[in-house]
Amino acid sequence: MDSGLQAGYPDALELERLLRSGAITVEKAQPADPPFEMVVAAYGVEPGDAEILRLCSNIPEYDYVVVDDRLLYLILHRFSMRPVFLPDLIVALVRNGAITQEMGEKLLQIMRPRYRAGFIEHAIQMLKGVL
């Protein structure tokens, strides 16, 4: 969130507002099993990423972990923790009928500046059923 605030991303500002209002609370994850902690430490990830890994290790009842960091994505994948990038979550929401295709495309266009070339184009083609 801190990086997003520095960059002025609207979603980071909204998250900060929700945190300050108490609508969202943040709790520290309990340490996982020693072998898990050893592996996480070996990766040398940032403290927030280590917290995400601990949460996923301790609480297996979740659908996806939305990330925007390639290393964290790879680590989550290696632990079979169901990582997705935000464009992929949008595609899943459209496919599950939670949002319309039109809304999905609008959201993808809004997030375009935050992703490398190809991510949004790929997701749009997925929404259209081409890929």
CYANA upper distance limits for C-alpha pairs under 8 A (distance plus 0.5 A):
  1 MET  CA      5 LEU  CA      6.65
  1 MET  CA     12 ALA  CA      6.01
  1 MET  CA     15 LEU  CA      8.12
  1 MET  CA     16 GLU  CA      8.26
  2 ASP  CA      6 GLN  CA      6.79
  2 ASP  CA     12 ALA  CA      8.20
  3 SER  CA      7 ALA  CA      6.78
  4 GLY  CA      8 GLY  CA      6.56
  4 GLY  CA      9 TYR  CA      5.79
  4 GLY  CA     11 ASP  CA      8.29
  4 GLY  CA     12 ALA  CA      5.71
  4 GLY  CA     13 LEU  CA      8.35
  5 LEU  CA      9 TYR  CA      6.56
  5 LEU  CA     12 ALA  CA      5.94
  5 LEU  CA     13 LEU  CA      6.64
  8 GLY  CA     12 ALA  CA      7.91
  8 GLY  CA     13 LEU  CA      7.74
  9 TYR  CA     13 LEU  CA      7.03
 10 PRO  CA     14 GLU  CA      6.69
 11 ASP  CA     15 LEU  CA      6.58
 12 ALA  CA     16 GLU  CA      6.63
 13 LEU  CA     17 ARG  CA      6.74
 14 GLU  CA     18 LEU  CA      6.73
 15 LEU  CA     19 LEU  CA      6.65
 16 GLU  CA     20 ARG  CA      6.62
 17 ARG  CA     21 SER  CA      6.60
 18 LEU  CA     22 GLY  CA      6.71
 18 LEU  CA     23 ALA  CA      5.66
 18 LEU  CA     24 ILE  CA      6.19
 19 LEU  CA     23 ALA  CA      6.60
 19 LEU  CA     24 ILE  CA      5.48
 19 LEU  CA     25 THR  CA      6.68
 19 LEU  CA     26 VAL  CA      8.46
 28 LYS  CA     51 GLU  CA      7.73
 29 ALA  CA     51 GLU  CA      6.45
 29 ALA  CA     54 ARG  CA      6.55
 29 ALA  CA     55 LEU  CA      6.12
 29 ALA  CA     58 ASN  CA      8.49
 30 GLN  CA     54 ARG  CA      7.49
 30 GLN  CA     55 LEU  CA      8.14
 30 GLN  CA     58 ASN  CA      8.07
 31 PRO  CA     37 GLU  CA      7.71
 31 PRO  CA     54 ARG  CA      6.97
 32 ALA  CA     36 PHE  CA      6.73
 32 ALA  CA     37 GLU  CA      6.58
 32 ALA  CA     54 ARG  CA      6.46
 32 ALA  CA     57 SER  CA      7.25
 32 ALA  CA     58 ASN  CA      7.17
 33 ASP  CA     37 GLU  CA      6.78
 34 PRO  CA     38 MET  CA      6.54
 35 PRO  CA     39 VAL  CA      6.85
 36 PHE  CA     40 VAL  CA      6.75
 37 GLU  CA     41 ALA  CA      6.54
 38 MET  CA     42 ALA  CA      6.66
 39 VAL  CA     43 TYR  CA      7.05
 40 VAL  CA     44 GLY  CA      7.39
 40 VAL  CA     45 VAL  CA      7.71
 40 VAL  CA     50 ALA  CA      7.10
 40 VAL  CA     53 LEU  CA      8.30
 41 ALA  CA     45 VAL  CA      7.65
 45 VAL  CA     49 ASP  CA      6.54
 45 VAL  CA     50 ALA  CA      6.71
 45 VAL  CA     72 LEU  CA      8.33
 46 GLU  CA     50 ALA  CA      6.84
 47 PRO  CA     51 GLU  CA      6.76
 48 GLY  CA     52 ILE  CA      6.92
 49 ASP  CA     53 LEU  CA      6.84
 49 ASP  CA     72 LEU  CA      7.31
 50 ALA  CA     54 ARG  CA      6.71
 51 GLU  CA     55 LEU  CA      6.58
 52 ILE  CA     56 CYS  CA      6.73
 53 LEU  CA     57 SER  CA      6.64
 53 LEU  CA     76 LEU  CA      7.54
 54 ARG  CA     58 ASN  CA      6.54
 55 LEU  CA     59 ILE  CA      6.26
 56 CYS  CA     60 PRO  CA      6.39
 56 CYS  CA     81 MET  CA      7.11
 63 ASP  CA     82 ARG  CA      7.73
 64 TYR  CA     81 MET  CA      8.13
 64 TYR  CA     82 ARG  CA      5.71
 64 TYR  CA     83 PRO  CA      6.18
 64 TYR  CA     84 VAL  CA      6.93
 65 VAL  CA     81 MET  CA      7.81
 65 VAL  CA     82 ARG  CA      6.58
 65 VAL  CA     83 PRO  CA      5.10
 65 VAL  CA     84 VAL  CA      6.51
 66 VAL  CA     83 PRO  CA      6.40
 66 VAL  CA     84 VAL  CA      5.53
 66 VAL  CA     85 PHE  CA      5.99
 66 VAL  CA     86 LEU  CA      6.39
 66 VAL  CA     89 LEU  CA      7.93
 67 VAL  CA     72 LEU  CA      7.75
 67 VAL  CA     73 TYR  CA      6.93
 67 VAL  CA     83 PRO  CA      7.23
 67 VAL  CA     84 VAL  CA      6.75
 67 VAL  CA     85 PHE  CA      5.85
 67 VAL  CA     86 LEU  CA      7.39
 68 ASP  CA     73 TYR  CA      8.10
 68 ASP  CA     85 PHE  CA      6.40
 68 ASP  CA     86 LEU  CA      7.76
 69 ASP  CA     73 TYR  CA      6.61
 70 ARG  CA     74 LEU  CA      6.74
 71 LEU  CA     75 ILE  CA      6.72
 72 LEU  CA     76 LEU  CA      6.48
 73 TYR  CA     77 HIS  CA      6.57
 73 TYR  CA     83 PRO  CA      6.33
 73 TYR  CA     84 VAL  CA      7.85
 74 LEU  CA     78 ARG  CA      6.64
 75 ILE  CA     79 PHE  CA      6.87
 76 LEU  CA     80 SER  CA      6.68
 76 LEU  CA     81 MET  CA      5.57
 76 LEU  CA     82 ARG  CA      7.33
 76 LEU  CA     83 PRO  CA      6.47
 77 HIS  CA     81 MET  CA      6.26
 77 HIS  CA     82 ARG  CA      6.78
 77 HIS  CA     83 PRO  CA      6.70
 84 VAL  CA     88 ASP  CA      6.47
 84 VAL  CA     89 LEU  CA      6.93
 85 PHE  CA     89 LEU  CA      7.05
 86 LEU  CA     90 ILE  CA      6.84
 87 PRO  CA     91 VAL  CA      6.88
 87 PRO  CA    108 LEU  CA      6.94
 87 PRO  CA    119 PHE  CA      7.73
 87 PRO  CA    120 ILE  CA      7.23
 87 PRO  CA    123 ALA  CA      6.60
 88 ASP  CA     92 ALA  CA      6.73
 88 ASP  CA    123 ALA  CA      7.20
 89 LEU  CA     93 LEU  CA      6.63
 90 ILE  CA     94 VAL  CA      6.81
 90 ILE  CA    104 GLY  CA      6.39
 90 ILE  CA    107 LEU  CA      8.19
 90 ILE  CA    108 LEU  CA      8.05
 91 VAL  CA     95 ARG  CA      6.67
 91 VAL  CA    104 GLY  CA      7.48
 91 VAL  CA    123 ALA  CA      7.06
 91 VAL  CA    126 MET  CA      7.48
 91 VAL  CA    127 LEU  CA      6.48
 92 ALA  CA     96 ASN  CA      6.53
 93 LEU  CA     97 GLY  CA      6.68
 93 LEU  CA     98 ALA  CA      5.61
 93 LEU  CA     99 ILE  CA      6.38
 93 LEU  CA    104 GLY  CA      8.44
 94 VAL  CA     98 ALA  CA      6.42
 94 VAL  CA     99 ILE  CA      5.59
 94 VAL  CA    100 THR  CA      6.17
 94 VAL  CA    101 GLN  CA      6.19
 94 VAL  CA    104 GLY  CA      6.87
 94 VAL  CA    127 LEU  CA      7.79
 95 ARG  CA    127 LEU  CA      8.22
 99 ILE  CA    103 MET  CA      6.80
 99 ILE  CA    104 GLY  CA      7.18
100 THR  CA    104 GLY  CA      6.67
101 GLN  CA    105 GLU  CA      6.65
101 GLN  CA    127 LEU  CA      7.14
102 GLU  CA    106 LYS  CA      6.78
103 MET  CA    107 LEU  CA      6.66
104 GLY  CA    108 LEU  CA      6.68
104 GLY  CA    127 LEU  CA      8.33
105 GLU  CA    109 GLN  CA      6.69
105 GLU  CA    124 ILE  CA      7.00
105 GLU  CA    127 LEU  CA      8.33
106 LYS  CA    110 ILE  CA      6.79
107 LEU  CA    111 MET  CA      6.88
108 LEU  CA    112 ARG  CA      6.64
108 LEU  CA    120 ILE  CA      6.66
108 LEU  CA    123 ALA  CA      8.25
108 LEU  CA    124 ILE  CA      8.05
109 GLN  CA    120 ILE  CA      7.88
111 MET  CA    115 TYR  CA      7.65
112 ARG  CA    120 ILE  CA      6.69
115 TYR  CA    119 PHE  CA      6.85
115 TYR  CA    120 ILE  CA      7.80
117 ALA  CA    121 GLU  CA      8.06
118 GLY  CA    122 HIS  CA      6.27
119 PHE  CA    123 ALA  CA      6.73
120 ILE  CA    124 ILE  CA      6.59
121 GLU  CA    125 GLN  CA      6.82
122 HIS  CA    126 MET  CA      6.76
122 HIS  CA    131 LEU  CA      8.36
123 ALA  CA    127 LEU  CA      6.73
124 ILE  CA    128 LYS  CA      6.85
125 GLN  CA    129 GLY  CA      6.82
125 GLN  CA    130 VAL  CA      5.87
125 GLN  CA    131 LEU  CA      6.31
126 MET  CA    130 VAL  CA      6.36
126 MET  CA    131 LEU  CA      5.32
